[in-house]
Amino acid sequence: MLQVKVRIKSFCDGSPAEEQRVQAAMTEKNGKFYLLYDEPAAAGLGSVRTTLKWTEDSVLLLRSGAVKSRQEFRAGLRHADIYRTPWLEAELITVTKRVAVKKSPGRRRIELDYDLLFGSGPASLRKVLIEIEEEAGLGH
């Protein structure tokens, strides 16, 4: 596994961006890329492991541990799942508008535009930018 630095910027309905930076492990298998990282502890939720799997036109986001969810992104796809925490279960519907995956030497960039419906709340327009940078000399 290759060690990488990841920056995740999330935008919701035009609000200011939320940014998260994590260290992760990345690998490729059968033409698919995998990114694995532990999310920073949030508000007493406990440990959450995130796995991101992608191809040139689709992304799968899996969370396990204190939060369990699965989100699939492919342009035009409507995906439904249940978002689970120790205190909450709610329907999570993702309607993907755009997926863009870009690669340059030592870097990857994933852009997602989608509508998110969480439980019985109103839909929110989301944009997520994931930038992945290889760490020189690590994990080779």
C-alpha angles and dihedrals in degrees: 000000000000118000113232141175115234130199117191120192118188126192124190124192093329095307119140114284123268112216131201129181122197141165112239146172120240132191140164125227128173093345094310125109124219129199121188127188143149114242118232111264109271128199096321095308094129129219118350123183117200124202119190118192121184148172128185092283109022141051130197118198117195125182123191136175119042089001122045121191143133125208125181122198125195124139109273094010122133109201126185127195141147119261108214132192128159088266105032145041118187137161113257117199121185121192109189120214100173142003120188123179118187131181132195130162108302093353142086129188126195122188123190128185115184148141115246125202113190117190112311093330125114122275117268126203111235134190121187126187118192117189118189122192125185115233109232114242097006129112098002 
